[in-house]
């Protein structure tokens, strides 16, 4: 039975697209969701990224139409803090992307 589950997940993983995989991962509220994954997911959901010039530092805006979602790039680590994962989930829920 365990083998059957593993095979099913493997096949499902092959069928799912990158966006679907990232959404599924985000919904699981992982502790290791990276900024790179967030940037990729937001791009696949139709957002563009802006970091308002040299003085923006680690501040980043994701823009979709008149909707703006702001966050900071985590540093020195690559993983988003839990509160940012939750904010990202809330943002995508509001846009009916999840």
Helices and strands as residue ranges (DSSP letters): H 2-15, H 18-27, H 35-44, E 48-50, G 54-56, E 59-64, E 67-72, H 82-94
